[in-house]
């Protein structure tokens, strides 16, 4: 059951990140889910190193995944275009 929640929250985080980074027109729902889940791993790895914690629960996971997804999309934009938006 937790896996399903991770997919849903990851999809929402990926979708919100794609809107904020203006890549929403290039991505479908499947890529939004993948970006959100990978963003969750990136945020879960990076934020504790910086001393940032959003607590437990799905809202904390959503914020962590959103920040990680934004970082991921910024890196992809840097590689693709040579500049982050």
PDB file of N, CA, C and O in Angstrom:
ATOM      1  N   UNK A   1       0.818  -1.197   0.000  1.00  0.00           N
ATOM      2  CA  UNK A   1       0.000   0.000   0.000  1.00  0.00           C
ATOM      3  C   UNK A   1       0.862   1.261   0.000  1.00  0.00           C
ATOM      4  O   UNK A   1       0.525   2.240  -0.665  1.00  0.00           O
ATOM      5  N   UNK A   2       1.978   1.246   0.743  1.00  0.00           N
ATOM      6  CA  UNK A   2       2.866   2.415   0.762  1.00  0.00           C
ATOM      7  C   UNK A   2       3.427   2.713  -0.610  1.00  0.00           C
ATOM      8  O   UNK A   2       3.621   3.878  -0.957  1.00  0.00           O
ATOM      9  N   UNK A   3       3.695   1.672  -1.408  1.00  0.00           N
ATOM     10  CA  UNK A   3       4.231   1.865  -2.752  1.00  0.00           C
ATOM     11  C   UNK A   3       3.264   2.674  -3.599  1.00  0.00           C
ATOM     12  O   UNK A   3       3.686   3.545  -4.359  1.00  0.00           O
ATOM     13  N   UNK A   4       1.979   2.400  -3.479  1.00  0.00           N
ATOM     14  CA  UNK A   4       0.961   3.143  -4.225  1.00  0.00           C
ATOM     15  C   UNK A   4       0.933   4.611  -3.793  1.00  0.00           C
ATOM     16  O   UNK A   4       0.783   5.504  -4.627  1.00  0.00           O
ATOM     17  N   UNK A   5       1.075   4.853  -2.503  1.00  0.00           N
ATOM     18  CA  UNK A   5       1.104   6.226  -2.000  1.00  0.00           C
ATOM     19  C   UNK A   5       2.338   6.952  -2.523  1.00  0.00           C
ATOM     20  O   UNK A   5       2.257   8.122  -2.895  1.00  0.00           O
ATOM     21  N   UNK A   6       3.495   6.259  -2.554  1.00  0.00           N
ATOM     22  CA  UNK A   6       4.710   6.874  -3.088  1.00  0.00           C
ATOM     23  C   UNK A   6       4.543   7.243  -4.553  1.00  0.00           C
ATOM     24  O   UNK A   6       5.015   8.296  -4.982  1.00  0.00           O
ATOM     25  N   UNK A   7       3.878   6.394  -5.324  1.00  0.00           N
ATOM     26  CA  UNK A   7       3.651   6.684  -6.740  1.00  0.00           C
ATOM     27  C   UNK A   7       2.736   7.903  -6.895  1.00  0.00           C
ATOM     28  O   UNK A   7       2.997   8.773  -7.726  1.00  0.00           O
ATOM     29  N   UNK A   8       1.678   7.965  -6.109  1.00  0.00           N
ATOM     30  CA  UNK A   8       0.735   9.086  -6.215  1.00  0.00           C
ATOM     31  C   UNK A   8       1.405  10.387  -5.787  1.00  0.00           C
ATOM     32  O   UNK A   8       1.325  11.391  -6.494  1.00  0.00           O
ATOM     33  N   UNK A   9       2.064  10.370  -4.630  1.00  0.00           N
ATOM     34  CA  UNK A   9       2.724  11.580  -4.138  1.00  0.00           C
ATOM     35  C   UNK A   9       3.879  11.961  -5.063  1.00  0.00           C
ATOM     36  O   UNK A   9       4.085  13.145  -5.332  1.00  0.00           O
ATOM     37  N   UNK A  10       4.630  10.982  -5.551  1.00  0.00           N
ATOM     38  CA  UNK A  10       5.702  11.255  -6.506  1.00  0.00           C
ATOM     39  C   UNK A  10       5.170  11.862  -7.790  1.00  0.00           C
ATOM     40  O   UNK A  10       5.785  12.769  -8.351  1.00  0.00           O
ATOM     41  N   UNK A  11       4.038  11.372  -8.259  1.00  0.00           N
ATOM     42  CA  UNK A  11       3.418  11.937  -9.459  1.00  0.00           C
ATOM     43  C   UNK A  11       2.989  13.379  -9.258  1.00  0.00           C
ATOM     44  O   UNK A  11       3.165  14.214 -10.145  1.00  0.00           O
ATOM     45  N   UNK A  12       2.426  13.673  -8.093  1.00  0.00           N
ATOM     46  CA  UNK A  12       2.025  15.054  -7.793  1.00  0.00           C
ATOM     47  C   UNK A  12       3.255  15.946  -7.700  1.00  0.00           C
ATOM     48  O   UNK A  12       3.257  17.056  -8.233  1.00  0.00           O
ATOM     49  N   UNK A  13       4.303  15.471  -7.027  1.00  0.00           N
ATOM     50  CA  UNK A  13       5.527  16.264  -6.900  1.00  0.00           C
ATOM     51  C   UNK A  13       6.167  16.493  -8.265  1.00  0.00           C
ATOM     52  O   UNK A  13       6.613  17.603  -8.555  1.00  0.00           O
ATOM     53  N   UNK A  14       6.219  15.466  -9.107  1.00  0.00           N
ATOM     54  CA  UNK A  14       6.782  15.616 -10.446  1.00  0.00           C
ATOM     55  C   UNK A  14       5.977  16.570 -11.302  1.00  0.00           C
ATOM     56  O   UNK A  14       6.537  17.355 -12.068  1.00  0.00           O
ATOM     57  N   UNK A  15       4.664  16.501 -11.173  1.00  0.00           N
ATOM     58  CA  UNK A  15       3.788  17.396 -11.931  1.00  0.00           C
ATOM     59  C   UNK A  15       3.976  18.847 -11.495  1.00  0.00           C
ATOM     60  O   UNK A  15       4.102  19.738 -12.334  1.00  0.00           O
ATOM     61  N   UNK A  16       3.995  19.086 -10.168  1.00  0.00           N
ATOM     62  CA  UNK A  16       4.202  20.447  -9.666  1.00  0.00           C
ATOM     63  C   UNK A  16       5.573  20.983 -10.059  1.00  0.00           C
ATOM     64  O   UNK A  16       5.706  22.151 -10.427  1.00  0.00           O
ATOM     65  N   UNK A  17       6.594  20.130  -9.982  1.00  0.00           N
ATOM     66  CA  UNK A  17       7.945  20.557 -10.372  1.00  0.00           C
ATOM     67  C   UNK A  17       8.002  20.887 -11.860  1.00  0.00           C
ATOM     68  O   UNK A  17       8.661  21.848 -12.258  1.00  0.00           O
ATOM     69  N   UNK A  18       7.315  20.096 -12.683  1.00  0.00           N
ATOM     70  CA  UNK A  18       7.333  20.365 -14.124  1.00  0.00           C
ATOM     71  C   UNK A  18       6.617  21.667 -14.457  1.00  0.00           C
ATOM     72  O   UNK A  18       6.987  22.352 -15.411  1.00  0.00           O
ATOM     73  N   UNK A  19       5.601  22.011 -13.681  1.00  0.00           N
ATOM     74  CA  UNK A  19       4.926  23.295 -13.879  1.00  0.00           C
ATOM     75  C   UNK A  19       5.852  24.443 -13.464  1.00  0.00           C
ATOM     76  O   UNK A  19       5.978  25.435 -14.181  1.00  0.00           O
ATOM     77  N   UNK A  20       6.495  24.301 -12.306  1.00  0.00           N
ATOM     78  CA  UNK A  20       7.391  25.348 -11.824  1.00  0.00           C
ATOM     79  C   UNK A  20       8.606  25.537 -12.735  1.00  0.00           C
ATOM     80  O   UNK A  20       9.087  26.657 -12.909  1.00  0.00           O
ATOM     81  N   UNK A  21       9.094  24.451 -13.309  1.00  0.00           N
ATOM     82  CA  UNK A  21      10.273  24.519 -14.180  1.00  0.00           C
ATOM     83  C   UNK A  21       9.903  24.696 -15.653  1.00  0.00           C
ATOM     84  O   UNK A  21      10.779  24.702 -16.517  1.00  0.00           O
ATOM     85  N   UNK A  22       8.619  24.839 -15.939  1.00  0.00           N
ATOM     86  CA  UNK A  22       8.093  25.057 -17.293  1.00  0.00           C
ATOM     87  C   UNK A  22       8.465  23.942 -18.278  1.00  0.00           C
ATOM     88  O   UNK A  22       8.790  24.205 -19.435  1.00  0.00           O
ATOM     89  N   UNK A  23       8.411  22.708 -17.804  1.00  0.00           N
ATOM     90  CA  UNK A  23       8.645  21.562 -18.682  1.00  0.00           C
ATOM     91  C   UNK A  23       7.394  20.696 -18.779  1.00  0.00           C
ATOM     92  O   UNK A  23       7.457  19.567 -19.267  1.00  0.00           O
ATOM     93  N   UNK A  24       6.261  21.215 -18.317  1.00  0.00           N
ATOM     94  CA  UNK A  24       5.040  20.421 -18.258  1.00  0.00           C
ATOM     95  C   UNK A  24       4.568  19.976 -19.639  1.00  0.00           C
ATOM     96  O   UNK A  24       4.034  18.876 -19.777  1.00  0.00           O
ATOM     97  N   UNK A  25       4.752  20.805 -20.659  1.00  0.00           N
ATOM     98  CA  UNK A  25       4.326  20.445 -22.003  1.00  0.00           C
ATOM     99  C   UNK A  25       5.167  19.345 -22.618  1.00  0.00           C
ATOM    100  O   UNK A  25       4.728  18.697 -23.568  1.00  0.00           O
ATOM    101  N   UNK A  26       6.367  19.119 -22.101  1.00  0.00           N
ATOM    102  CA  UNK A  26       7.276  18.110 -22.649  1.00  0.00           C
ATOM    103  C   UNK A  26       7.114  16.752 -21.971  1.00  0.00           C
ATOM    104  O   UNK A  26       7.602  15.743 -22.479  1.00  0.00           O
ATOM    105  N   UNK A  27       6.432  16.723 -20.827  1.00  0.00           N
ATOM    106  CA  UNK A  27       6.355  15.512 -20.030  1.00  0.00           C
ATOM    107  C   UNK A  27       4.930  14.993 -19.981  1.00  0.00           C
ATOM    108  O   UNK A  27       3.974  15.769 -19.990  1.00  0.00           O
ATOM    109  N   UNK A  28       4.795  13.696 -19.930  1.00  0.00           N
ATOM    110  CA  UNK A  28       3.511  13.069 -19.711  1.00  0.00           C
ATOM    111  C   UNK A  28       3.391  12.640 -18.260  1.00  0.00           C
ATOM    112  O   UNK A  28       4.280  12.903 -17.449  1.00  0.00           O
ATOM    113  N   UNK A  29       2.303  11.988 -17.941  1.00  0.00           N
ATOM    114  CA  UNK A  29       2.059  11.578 -16.560  1.00  0.00           C
ATOM    115  C   UNK A  29       3.093  10.556 -16.080  1.00  0.00           C
ATOM    116  O   UNK A  29       3.498  10.579 -14.918  1.00  0.00           O
ATOM    117  N   UNK A  30       3.517   9.666 -16.971  1.00  0.00           N
ATOM    118  CA  UNK A  30       4.494   8.650 -16.579  1.00  0.00           C
ATOM    119  C   UNK A  30       5.836   9.290 -16.233  1.00  0.00           C
ATOM    120  O   UNK A  30       6.465   8.907 -15.247  1.00  0.00           O
ATOM    121  N   UNK A  31       6.275  10.244 -17.020  1.00  0.00           N
ATOM    122  CA  UNK A  31       7.544  10.925 -16.739  1.00  0.00           C
ATOM    123  C   UNK A  31       7.429  11.795 -15.489  1.00  0.00           C
ATOM    124  O   UNK A  31       8.400  11.930 -14.745  1.00  0.00           O
ATOM    125  N   UNK A  32       6.254  12.388 -15.246  1.00  0.00           N
ATOM    126  CA  UNK A  32       6.052  13.145 -14.013  1.00  0.00           C
ATOM    127  C   UNK A  32       6.210  12.244 -12.793  1.00  0.00           C
ATOM    128  O   UNK A  32       6.813  12.647 -11.798  1.00  0.00           O
ATOM    129  N   UNK A  33       5.674  11.028 -12.861  1.00  0.00           N
ATOM    130  CA  UNK A  33       5.796  10.084 -11.755  1.00  0.00           C
ATOM    131  C   UNK A  33       7.252   9.705 -11.544  1.00  0.00           C
ATOM    132  O   UNK A  33       7.734   9.676 -10.411  1.00  0.00           O
ATOM    133  N   UNK A  34       7.951   9.415 -12.630  1.00  0.00           N
ATOM    134  CA  UNK A  34       9.365   9.035 -12.534  1.00  0.00           C
ATOM    135  C   UNK A  34      10.190  10.186 -11.958  1.00  0.00           C
ATOM    136  O   UNK A  34      11.029   9.968 -11.084  1.00  0.00           O
ATOM    137  N   UNK A  35       9.957  11.408 -12.442  1.00  0.00           N
ATOM    138  CA  UNK A  35      10.686  12.579 -11.943  1.00  0.00           C
ATOM    139  C   UNK A  35      10.390  12.787 -10.454  1.00  0.00           C
ATOM    140  O   UNK A  35      11.296  13.103  -9.683  1.00  0.00           O
ATOM    141  N   UNK A  36       9.145  12.615 -10.052  1.00  0.00           N
ATOM    142  CA  UNK A  36       8.774  12.787  -8.652  1.00  0.00           C
ATOM    143  C   UNK A  36       9.413  11.754  -7.742  1.00  0.00           C
ATOM    144  O   UNK A  36       9.870  12.089  -6.649  1.00  0.00           O
ATOM    145  N   UNK A  37       9.451  10.498  -8.181  1.00  0.00           N
ATOM    146  CA  UNK A  37      10.051   9.441  -7.366  1.00  0.00           C
ATOM    147  C   UNK A  37      11.558   9.620  -7.282  1.00  0.00           C
ATOM    148  O   UNK A  37      12.132   9.512  -6.198  1.00  0.00           O
ATOM    149  N   UNK A  38      12.206   9.892  -8.406  1.00  0.00           N
ATOM    150  CA  UNK A  38      13.658  10.152  -8.378  1.00  0.00           C
ATOM    151  C   UNK A  38      13.941  11.418  -7.568  1.00  0.00           C
ATOM    152  O   UNK A  38      14.925  11.478  -6.832  1.00  0.00           O
ATOM    153  N   UNK A  39      13.086  12.419  -7.701  1.00  0.00           N
ATOM    154  CA  UNK A  39      13.217  13.631  -6.899  1.00  0.00           C
ATOM    155  C   UNK A  39      13.099  13.351  -5.411  1.00  0.00           C
ATOM    156  O   UNK A  39      13.763  13.993  -4.598  1.00  0.00           O
ATOM    157  N   UNK A  40      12.251  12.388  -5.054  1.00  0.00           N
ATOM    158  CA  UNK A  40      12.138  11.985  -3.658  1.00  0.00           C
ATOM    159  C   UNK A  40      13.436  11.402  -3.129  1.00  0.00           C
ATOM    160  O   UNK A  40      13.837  11.679  -1.998  1.00  0.00           O
ATOM    161  N   UNK A  41      14.094  10.589  -3.956  1.00  0.00           N
ATOM    162  CA  UNK A  41      15.391  10.036  -3.565  1.00  0.00           C
ATOM    163  C   UNK A  41      16.450  11.138  -3.451  1.00  0.00           C
ATOM    164  O   UNK A  41      17.234  11.158  -2.502  1.00  0.00           O
ATOM    165  N   UNK A  42      16.464  12.051  -4.423  1.00  0.00           N
ATOM    166  CA  UNK A  42      17.440  13.149  -4.399  1.00  0.00           C
ATOM    167  C   UNK A  42      17.203  14.035  -3.179  1.00  0.00           C
ATOM    168  O   UNK A  42      18.141  14.358  -2.450  1.00  0.00           O
ATOM    169  N   UNK A  43      15.958  14.423  -2.959  1.00  0.00           N
ATOM    170  CA  UNK A  43      15.639  15.263  -1.812  1.00  0.00           C
ATOM    171  C   UNK A  43      15.899  14.549  -0.494  1.00  0.00           C
ATOM    172  O   UNK A  43      16.387  15.158   0.458  1.00  0.00           O
ATOM    173  N   UNK A  44      15.574  13.261  -0.434  1.00  0.00           N
ATOM    174  CA  UNK A  44      15.810  12.485   0.784  1.00  0.00           C
ATOM    175  C   UNK A  44      17.287  12.307   1.083  1.00  0.00           C
ATOM    176  O   UNK A  44      17.665  12.120   2.239  1.00  0.00           O
ATOM    177  N   UNK A  45      18.115  12.362   0.073  1.00  0.00           N
ATOM    178  CA  UNK A  45      19.559  12.237   0.253  1.00  0.00           C
ATOM    179  C   UNK A  45      20.195  13.592   0.550  1.00  0.00           C
ATOM    180  O   UNK A  45      21.062  13.695   1.418  1.00  0.00           O
ATOM    181  N   UNK A  46      19.765  14.639  -0.172  1.00  0.00           N
ATOM    182  CA  UNK A  46      20.426  15.937  -0.095  1.00  0.00           C
ATOM    183  C   UNK A  46      19.971  16.783   1.097  1.00  0.00           C
ATOM    184  O   UNK A  46      20.804  17.384   1.776  1.00  0.00           O
ATOM    185  N   UNK A  47      18.676  16.840   1.360  1.00  0.00           N
ATOM    186  CA  UNK A  47      18.168  17.738   2.393  1.00  0.00           C
ATOM    187  C   UNK A  47      18.690  17.418   3.795  1.00  0.00           C
ATOM    188  O   UNK A  47      19.029  18.352   4.522  1.00  0.00           O
ATOM    189  N   UNK A  48      18.774  16.152   4.218  1.00  0.00           N
ATOM    190  CA  UNK A  48      19.358  15.897   5.548  1.00  0.00           C
ATOM    191  C   UNK A  48      20.825  16.327   5.652  1.00  0.00           C
ATOM    192  O   UNK A  48      21.283  16.708   6.730  1.00  0.00           O
ATOM    193  N   UNK A  49      21.561  16.268   4.537  1.00  0.00           N
ATOM    194  CA  UNK A  49      22.944  16.746   4.552  1.00  0.00           C
ATOM    195  C   UNK A  49      23.008  18.245   4.820  1.00  0.00           C
ATOM    196  O   UNK A  49      23.969  18.738   5.409  1.00  0.00           O
ATOM    197  N   UNK A  50      21.981  18.961   4.384  1.00  0.00           N
ATOM    198  CA  UNK A  50      21.916  20.406   4.588  1.00  0.00           C
ATOM    199  C   UNK A  50      21.236  20.767   5.906  1.00  0.00           C
ATOM    200  O   UNK A  50      21.117  21.943   6.246  1.00  0.00           O
ATOM    201  N   UNK A  51      20.790  19.751   6.645  1.00  0.00           N
ATOM    202  CA  UNK A  51      20.140  19.989   7.925  1.00  0.00           C
ATOM    203  C   UNK A  51      18.684  20.380   7.816  1.00  0.00           C
ATOM    204  O   UNK A  51      18.129  20.954   8.753  1.00  0.00           O
ATOM    205  N   UNK A  52      18.048  20.081   6.688  1.00  0.00           N
ATOM    206  CA  UNK A  52      16.652  20.434   6.456  1.00  0.00           C
ATOM    207  C   UNK A  52      15.791  19.187   6.609  1.00  0.00           C
ATOM    208  O   UNK A  52      16.116  18.134   6.061  1.00  0.00           O
ATOM    209  N   UNK A  53      14.690  19.304   7.356  1.00  0.00           N
ATOM    210  CA  UNK A  53      13.769  18.187   7.527  1.00  0.00           C
ATOM    211  C   UNK A  53      12.342  18.726   7.525  1.00  0.00           C
ATOM    212  O   UNK A  53      12.049  19.727   8.179  1.00  0.00           O
ATOM    213  N   UNK A  54      11.472  18.071   6.800  1.00  0.00           N
ATOM    214  CA  UNK A  54      10.069  18.472   6.739  1.00  0.00           C
ATOM    215  C   UNK A  54       9.172  17.550   7.557  1.00  0.00           C
ATOM    216  O   UNK A  54       7.948  17.668   7.504  1.00  0.00           O
ATOM    217  N   UNK A  55       9.768  16.642   8.308  1.00  0.00           N
ATOM    218  CA  UNK A  55       9.004  15.741   9.157  1.00  0.00           C
ATOM    219  C   UNK A  55       8.487  14.534   8.402  1.00  0.00           C
ATOM    220  O   UNK A  55       8.730  14.360   7.207  1.00  0.00           O
ATOM    221  N   UNK A  56       7.769  13.711   9.135  1.00  0.00           N
ATOM    222  CA  UNK A  56       7.223  12.481   8.555  1.00  0.00           C
ATOM    223  C   UNK A  56       5.852  12.758   7.951  1.00  0.00           C
ATOM    224  O   UNK A  56       5.289  13.840   8.118  1.00  0.00           O
ATOM    225  N   UNK A  57       5.343  11.783   7.265  1.00  0.00           N
ATOM    226  CA  UNK A  57       4.020  11.913   6.664  1.00  0.00           C
ATOM    227  C   UNK A  57       4.104  12.256   5.191  1.00  0.00           C
ATOM    228  O   UNK A  57       5.176  12.527   4.651  1.00  0.00           O
ATOM    229  N   UNK A  58       2.953  12.238   4.563  1.00  0.00           N
ATOM    230  CA  UNK A  58       2.933  12.428   3.117  1.00  0.00           C
ATOM    231  C   UNK A  58       3.234  13.874   2.731  1.00  0.00           C
ATOM    232  O   UNK A  58       3.751  14.110   1.639  1.00  0.00           O
ATOM    233  N   UNK A  59       2.931  14.850   3.590  1.00  0.00           N
ATOM    234  CA  UNK A  59       3.236  16.248   3.258  1.00  0.00           C
ATOM    235  C   UNK A  59       4.746  16.469   3.277  1.00  0.00           C
ATOM    236  O   UNK A  59       5.283  17.156   2.409  1.00  0.00           O
ATOM    237  N   UNK A  60       5.429  15.892   4.260  1.00  0.00           N
ATOM    238  CA  UNK A  60       6.891  15.982   4.301  1.00  0.00           C
ATOM    239  C   UNK A  60       7.523  15.306   3.107  1.00  0.00           C
ATOM    240  O   UNK A  60       8.487  15.816   2.536  1.00  0.00           O
ATOM    241  N   UNK A  61       6.971  14.129   2.716  1.00  0.00           N
ATOM    242  CA  UNK A  61       7.480  13.434   1.536  1.00  0.00           C
ATOM    243  C   UNK A  61       7.203  14.245   0.276  1.00  0.00           C
ATOM    244  O   UNK A  61       8.040  14.295  -0.625  1.00  0.00           O
ATOM    245  N   UNK A  62       6.038  14.877   0.207  1.00  0.00           N
ATOM    246  CA  UNK A  62       5.703  15.691  -0.969  1.00  0.00           C
ATOM    247  C   UNK A  62       6.666  16.874  -1.110  1.00  0.00           C
ATOM    248  O   UNK A  62       7.150  17.149  -2.208  1.00  0.00           O
ATOM    249  N   UNK A  63       6.944  17.566  -0.017  1.00  0.00           N
ATOM    250  CA  UNK A  63       7.867  18.702  -0.076  1.00  0.00           C
ATOM    251  C   UNK A  63       9.286  18.258  -0.421  1.00  0.00           C
ATOM    252  O   UNK A  63       9.977  18.906  -1.207  1.00  0.00           O
ATOM    253  N   UNK A  64       9.710  17.147   0.178  1.00  0.00           N
ATOM    254  CA  UNK A  64      11.038  16.617  -0.116  1.00  0.00           C
ATOM    255  C   UNK A  64      11.143  16.206  -1.582  1.00  0.00           C
ATOM    256  O   UNK A  64      12.121  16.536  -2.252  1.00  0.00           O
ATOM    257  N   UNK A  65      10.135  15.485  -2.082  1.00  0.00           N
ATOM    258  CA  UNK A  65      10.136  15.041  -3.477  1.00  0.00           C
ATOM    259  C   UNK A  65      10.033  16.220  -4.430  1.00  0.00           C
ATOM    260  O   UNK A  65      10.642  16.200  -5.499  1.00  0.00           O
ATOM    261  N   UNK A  66       9.270  17.251  -4.061  1.00  0.00           N
ATOM    262  CA  UNK A  66       9.134  18.437  -4.904  1.00  0.00           C
ATOM    263  C   UNK A  66      10.471  19.157  -5.047  1.00  0.00           C
ATOM    264  O   UNK A  66      10.864  19.522  -6.155  1.00  0.00           O
ATOM    265  N   UNK A  67      11.160  19.361  -3.948  1.00  0.00           N
ATOM    266  CA  UNK A  67      12.469  20.026  -4.003  1.00  0.00           C
ATOM    267  C   UNK A  67      13.458  19.180  -4.799  1.00  0.00           C
ATOM    268  O   UNK A  67      14.207  19.711  -5.620  1.00  0.00           O
ATOM    269  N   UNK A  68      13.466  17.876  -4.565  1.00  0.00           N
ATOM    270  CA  UNK A  68      14.356  16.992  -5.317  1.00  0.00           C
ATOM    271  C   UNK A  68      14.027  16.971  -6.801  1.00  0.00           C
ATOM    272  O   UNK A  68      14.930  16.937  -7.636  1.00  0.00           O
ATOM    273  N   UNK A  69      12.727  16.989  -7.141  1.00  0.00           N
ATOM    274  CA  UNK A  69      12.320  16.988  -8.548  1.00  0.00           C
ATOM    275  C   UNK A  69      12.702  18.292  -9.234  1.00  0.00           C
ATOM    276  O   UNK A  69      13.089  18.287 -10.403  1.00  0.00           O
ATOM    277  N   UNK A  70      12.598  19.409  -8.520  1.00  0.00           N
ATOM    278  CA  UNK A  70      13.020  20.689  -9.089  1.00  0.00           C
ATOM    279  C   UNK A  70      14.521  20.676  -9.356  1.00  0.00           C
ATOM    280  O   UNK A  70      14.978  21.147 -10.397  1.00  0.00           O
ATOM    281  N   UNK A  71      15.284  20.133  -8.407  1.00  0.00           N
ATOM    282  CA  UNK A  71      16.735  20.021  -8.602  1.00  0.00           C
ATOM    283  C   UNK A  71      17.034  19.133  -9.807  1.00  0.00           C
ATOM    284  O   UNK A  71      17.893  19.460 -10.625  1.00  0.00           O
ATOM    285  N   UNK A  72      16.326  18.012  -9.916  1.00  0.00           N
ATOM    286  CA  UNK A  72      16.533  17.091 -11.039  1.00  0.00           C
ATOM    287  C   UNK A  72      16.216  17.766 -12.372  1.00  0.00           C
ATOM    288  O   UNK A  72      16.995  17.658 -13.319  1.00  0.00           O
ATOM    289  N   UNK A  73      15.089  18.458 -12.453  1.00  0.00           N
ATOM    290  CA  UNK A  73      14.717  19.126 -13.704  1.00  0.00           C
ATOM    291  C   UNK A  73      15.670  20.270 -14.039  1.00  0.00           C
ATOM    292  O   UNK A  73      15.932  20.528 -15.214  1.00  0.00           O
ATOM    293  N   UNK A  74      16.193  20.961 -13.020  1.00  0.00           N
ATOM    294  CA  UNK A  74      17.183  22.017 -13.278  1.00  0.00           C
ATOM    295  C   UNK A  74      18.452  21.427 -13.865  1.00  0.00           C
ATOM    296  O   UNK A  74      19.040  21.999 -14.783  1.00  0.00           O
ATOM    297  N   UNK A  75      18.879  20.282 -13.339  1.00  0.00           N
ATOM    298  CA  UNK A  75      20.069  19.619 -13.877  1.00  0.00           C
ATOM    299  C   UNK A  75      19.830  19.166 -15.312  1.00  0.00           C
ATOM    300  O   UNK A  75      20.700  19.325 -16.169  1.00  0.00           O
ATOM    301  N   UNK A  76      18.655  18.603 -15.575  1.00  0.00           N
ATOM    302  CA  UNK A  76      18.327  18.169 -16.939  1.00  0.00           C
ATOM    303  C   UNK A  76      18.296  19.370 -17.877  1.00  0.00           C
ATOM    304  O   UNK A  76      18.785  19.285 -19.003  1.00  0.00           O
ATOM    305  N   UNK A  77      17.725  20.489 -17.427  1.00  0.00           N
ATOM    306  CA  UNK A  77      17.705  21.706 -18.260  1.00  0.00           C
ATOM    307  C   UNK A  77      19.111  22.220 -18.529  1.00  0.00           C
ATOM    308  O   UNK A  77      19.402  22.675 -19.635  1.00  0.00           O
ATOM    309  N   UNK A  78      19.986  22.151 -17.529  1.00  0.00           N
ATOM    310  CA  UNK A  78      21.370  22.576 -17.733  1.00  0.00           C
ATOM    311  C   UNK A  78      22.064  21.722 -18.783  1.00  0.00           C
ATOM    312  O   UNK A  78      22.803  22.234 -19.624  1.00  0.00           O
ATOM    313  N   UNK A  79      21.823  20.440 -18.729  1.00  0.00           N
ATOM    314  CA  UNK A  79      22.452  19.529 -19.687  1.00  0.00           C
ATOM    315  C   UNK A  79      21.875  19.735 -21.088  1.00  0.00           C
ATOM    316  O   UNK A  79      22.615  19.758 -22.071  1.00  0.00           O
ATOM    317  N   UNK A  80      20.561  19.884 -21.175  1.00  0.00           N
ATOM    318  CA  UNK A  80      19.901  20.022 -22.490  1.00  0.00           C
ATOM    319  C   UNK A  80      20.191  21.365 -23.156  1.00  0.00           C
ATOM    320  O   UNK A  80      20.576  21.415 -24.324  1.00  0.00           O
ATOM    321  N   UNK A  81      20.007  22.437 -22.418  1.00  0.00           N
ATOM    322  CA  UNK A  81      20.047  23.767 -23.014  1.00  0.00           C
ATOM    323  C   UNK A  81      21.279  24.573 -22.635  1.00  0.00           C
ATOM    324  O   UNK A  81      21.591  25.569 -23.287  1.00  0.00           O
ATOM    325  N   UNK A  82      21.967  24.165 -21.613  1.00  0.00           N
ATOM    326  CA  UNK A  82      23.120  24.922 -21.158  1.00  0.00           C
ATOM    327  C   UNK A  82      22.776  25.973 -20.124  1.00  0.00           C
ATOM    328  O   UNK A  82      23.666  26.682 -19.654  1.00  0.00           O
ATOM    329  N   UNK A  83      21.474  26.096 -19.746  1.00  0.00           N
ATOM    330  CA  UNK A  83      21.095  27.033 -18.695  1.00  0.00           C
ATOM    331  C   UNK A  83      19.808  26.561 -18.031  1.00  0.00           C
ATOM    332  O   UNK A  83      18.915  26.029 -18.690  1.00  0.00           O
ATOM    333  N   UNK A  84      19.725  26.762 -16.723  1.00  0.00           N
ATOM    334  CA  UNK A  84      18.497  26.425 -15.986  1.00  0.00           C
ATOM    335  C   UNK A  84      17.514  27.552 -16.156  1.00  0.00           C
ATOM    336  O   UNK A  84      17.907  28.708 -16.308  1.00  0.00           O
ATOM    337  N   UNK A  85      16.227  27.225 -16.131  1.00  0.00           N
ATOM    338  CA  UNK A  85      15.202  28.264 -16.291  1.00  0.00           C
ATOM    339  C   UNK A  85      14.889  28.889 -14.979  1.00  0.00           C
ATOM    340  O   UNK A  85      14.049  29.786 -14.908  1.00  0.00           O
TER     341      UNK A  85
END
